[in-house]
Amino acid sequence: MGEVEEVESCYVAPSEETPRQPLWLSPLDVLLANRGHTPTVYLYQRDAAAAVAGGGFFEVGRLKKAMAKALVAFYPLAGRLRRCAGGGRPEIDCNAEGALFVVARSSELTVDAFSDLKPSPELRRLFVPRIEPASIVLGVQHLQVTFLSCGGVALGTVLHHSAIDALSAFHFFLTWSSYCRYGDAAAVDLPCHERTLLRARSPPVVHPDAHAMFSLKLNLRDEPTRPVSTKIFDISEGQLAALRQTCGGTSTFCAVSALVWQCACVARRLPLSAETRLTFPVNIRRRVRPPLPDRYFGNALVVVSAASTVEDVVSGTLAATAALVRATLRRADDEMLRSAIDHGEMMVGGRSTWNPPAARGNLPDTELRVTSWLGMPVYDADFGWGKPLVMSRAESVRGGFVYVMDGAGGDASGGGVRVLMCMEAVKMEEFKRLIYARFG
């Protein structure tokens, strides 16, 4: 694939004084502490207009200045994840030490070579900054700008999942890119850092159905037993419309989840009598009462679980499977979500629950975890030289994990979706055949 050469590495700190008190993490944050850093890559293609506008393409000084401004409002990203005094619950030390900023170059690599942006260990190695060795203190955010031989740019990022969820991450990138485009004139929606809004009740109250409905802990095997592979499947706007109609006009997420669930069960040749589960994170910002601020900055996700027999999933209609997913979503009301938070607090408490190395392994063959980035501003990070050509996770190594996102470029360029699937390598071709067979 070629190599990249690191030419600069520094820390970018907030440009103004920021709060220095430790940031308490909610139960939903702490439950993700073992998930580690999430790696992503944006690819930007240089064109004639971008080359002329605003000086140098992805000018490093301009990027750093804009980031320093953004980190004033998003100051936890300039801090360090650590244990509380006594070695217990993790917290963010808002010490303003800064986010790691790496500049790299390649004399061989081009944007075209990665236009499909298939997640892989190689993609992460090339374009995502390395994370310091596991310790009791971790940087929250690391970024790398890699200038490619074609004139394009790869922007690789890692953000620790205990600090923020995807919606909060995209909020930061929109703010950073807006400062880069407009300077002090940028319109900025300030984040809300009041994580006590998701504090557990006292005493905690757990609904009797909560244990069956929620999946608060990853059910990973300790070591992968078989090689896994990752592929991206594009579903066009027309194919998506037909799929939604087949599923009774349901949402894109419910329809795509039903299709992926059914095809995975068949490709894996699971026993018809086995129980299978589909789990997925739900954004609770508008579901709890009172609702959280739209710009709540942190993890506002609760993972819910839909269960059925393999026979019902593979022999029943897609509409029935989609209806099961939809019914699970509808049950995620304020009482059930508060029960999940209370149960999460009972799990983490003040004990030493954080082990910095990210959890590894695969989900059982009977289980899938589907994460939706649908409708998120994935392609809106325009730093002044145009929107990204494509954006994706840099690496996906846990078998059974699925990501669903808008098609490359977002809704405006086609209206389809991309499905990023990570599963056992020996089953992937059969899964591919099944998923596209649905569309003739």
Phi, psi and omega in degrees: 000343187098178184230165172239149180244123177285127181247346180199144175213126181206175175249132176260118182260161176302144183281350178226168177297139180231162178303142184247000181285150178301145179262115178293139179256137181287168176303325180291329174291312186295326179298340181259007185298328180276358181284340177078199182274139177265120182266133177225160177223133169252138175247130179241131181256125180283134173230180186300317181295318181294327182292329182276320188290127169067026176083211185298143180290119184054055180296123191297317180300320179293319178298315181295316181298318179294321179295318179301323177291315182296326183289349174294312178282327183256047189298334177300333181288347176264005183259198183226136176279130183211171173277150171297165175305134182096359174079025183258239187302138177287154177210168175257120175278105183279073187263001178059025178292339173108166177262140179292132181232114183247138174246131181222164179221155173223132178268002185237322190281146179231161177299320183301329181293343183235022187298332176275347176047053178286123180300139180195158174302327179293318179298318178294317182300322184284316196244354183248132181297145178290145180265139180303155179306150181306133180207185180276356177228130181230141171292144182279321186226138176223141181223151178220128175254118182246119178273124186264164186295336181277355184099349178281179185222140169250126176252108180257141184223150166225130176230136183287130187294336179289344181273319186207158171262182186298319182298320177293322179297315180295327176300316178296314183295325176296320180292313179302312182293326178294318176297325180293325181279319192243353182064220182294344180277000182297137175273119187240128171271113185290139178284155175257120183258013183278083185283350176292349174299339178247031174288148178292155176287159180232113357284160178294146179230121182246121179298142182302332182272357187296320184296326180281332187272325188255151178236087188273352183226134178294130181266063185270141167290147184301319181226140175300130181271339180221153177299143176245158176226162181235131176224155177250131179245123179266128176246119186288170179299318179294317178297321180294318179299318179294320180296316180296323178295319177300325182270020175079025178076022182286182181290161177302316182298312182296319182292313181292320179298318179298317180296313181297318180299312181296314182294323179294318179298319180290314182298328181274353178054050181285148176301137184299331183276351183289152173273137177236147183233141170244119178247150181201142178286140178244128175287118187261006186305318181260002184263332178279161180235124354292157180294153175287157172303145180303329182258030173304129185251107183158197177267115176239050183236136171234131183271122179253166189226129171250131184235147178200175171276153177301320181301316180295324181288316186274334182261338179281181180278155174299326180298320180292320178293319177297324179294326177295318177297315181296319180296323177296318177300317183294334180284348182279070178263183186302314183297316180293322181290320177296326175297320178296319178295316179297317180294322177299319179295322178295330179286319186267317179047220178255011185284167178280091186254355187260123174237105192310319180302135183294144177298137181240169176115180182246155169288156174301155180301335183277001187231143173232146173241113183254120179251129182259127167250016182297136177077359179275153184283057184298322187256015183265002181280078179260110183274009180114358182233023179103162180283159179296146174294319180200156179216144179196171166300146177279330183209142175220108190243000180262115179298137180098359180263137183229138175238132179243126183217164176298155179300161183309129182091350179089184185302326187295340186251024175154328176082003177275190179227160174243134179246116177263114186245130175240117181206181182303131184302322184289345181257353189294318181296321178293321176299316179300315180299318183291319185291324180275340176298333179297337184253012178071000000 
